[in-house]
Amino acid sequence: MPDPNRNYLQLLPESNPCFPLSIPEISDCQQSIRTYQIASVLKPVKEREATHPFYKGTLVKTGKYFGVVSKINPNSHASIQISWWQPNSDKIEERIWYPLDYLPGCKIEPLTLFVSQKTFLTIPANTLVMTNAEELIQFSHPQLFWLKEVSPDGYHLLNQSQLWIFPHDNFPGIPFACINELPEHAKLEASVRLTPTDIKIRADLWLALNSQPELLMNIVTFATTETHLIEGFKHSKYLEGEDYLIADLKTTWEQAYFQHIEEKKRSEGLYGFKVGTRVVQSISKQYVKPKKSPYDYLFGFVVDLEPKAEKPALVHWDNVDSPTYYNQEEINLFSICPIEQVKISNQVCYQISTDEKFYRAFVGFSSKKVARSWWRHIKRELGYLSQLVELPPAENPTGCKYNYIATDWQQKTLKARLRHLQIVASWDLTKVKDKPNKI
């Protein structure tokens, strides 16, 4: 595995079956949950516009009337257009332009979207944060959280195994759902039963909070996994005392469960594989030249993971027409491993297989002139470098226009390679390397 001391990782919060369904308090089995105190959100960065806190799409209210900011014209004195809905209707009654400084006097204010103990929200994929311990963490997939509290310290977000405290500034959360009167459940009108949409939303939320860790592996091992889940949902607070059609429950559960499994294939995976991620097969060479890798490599990506199949993992290899199915024994036999990508600075990163047989590093630059000025110094640290290459976005881990790739290393151990790569990462690679003065 890669060096545990690296300062960058892609993190996905894990599931925990002891997460309380009603969520108002942390149960005893959650007292040991890990806490992440976020110092700052590095990505995405929300630019503070002149009309803050009113942006296009902001929901607003005044008294019993609700509306939405439909247009922004920063060059006009009346810069904000609000479309107002008719009471108890989804029809727009009128559209009015307001100067920003008139809104407080009209008692027009943004609608509160983040309500403690009632709001589910997501942190979007690729969100990059720095903790108080100066650890960089990136969310590689959207993550669902329960808003436990909003305090002067920030937003306290809870999932099944972790507590995240985000600062108020540049908070990246996106509202997912707001639950009213849970766990008491306000009584619906006697003549109204739950619609399929109602059941689907409740099934989605219940699965997000109560799904088992390593769900796909549990499905491989235990044939009754789905049965236990749907029975748990049927007897949960989400359906307690509610009237619904059994046919609606069956149909909507199948939809919610299918979508949940598809999300688990991407976020949690099976056998260490995740759908859409790159994999490598390391094939031992019969003859190895000095300072060369002892392996030939075959690259591909995971197309699908079907836990109920005899061979669950479907891999499509580069330059091969048809994908291939594998079971766990074949994956181990053929040395097929996921490729992890670790970014240690804005311009330096490396890729490594989980068995450490495959390893390569990337050093990125914005211009050829800057790159060429550093070539000799990088080569001294890393060994053989490729020609300066432009990579397509899907294959460009640094995001820079030009990259050097290091594959044949001077150092024999991974620890030594990472130490030298860290030296390169410490340099200011945005500027042309100064030439030494000649005496």
Protein Blocks (a to p, Z undefined) as FASTA:
>chain_A
ZZfkbcbdcddddddfkbcfklmaccfklmmpccdddfbdfbdcddddfklcbdehiacd
ehjbccddfbdcfkbmblcccddddehiabdfbdcdddfklmmmnopacddfbdghkacc
dddehiacddfkopacddfbdcddddfbacfkbccdddfkbccdddfehpabdcfbdceh
iaklpaddfklccdfklmmmmmmmmmmmmccehklmmmmmmmklmmmmmmmmmmmmklgo
pacdfklmmmmmmmmmmmmmmmmmmmnogghiaehiacddddddfbdcehiafbdcdddd
dfbdcfkbmblbacddehiabacdddfklmmmnopacdddddfbfkbccdddfklmaccd
ddddfbfklmmmmmmmmmmmnopadddddddfklmmnopabdcddfbdfbfbfklmmmmm
mmmmmpcfkbccdddddZZ
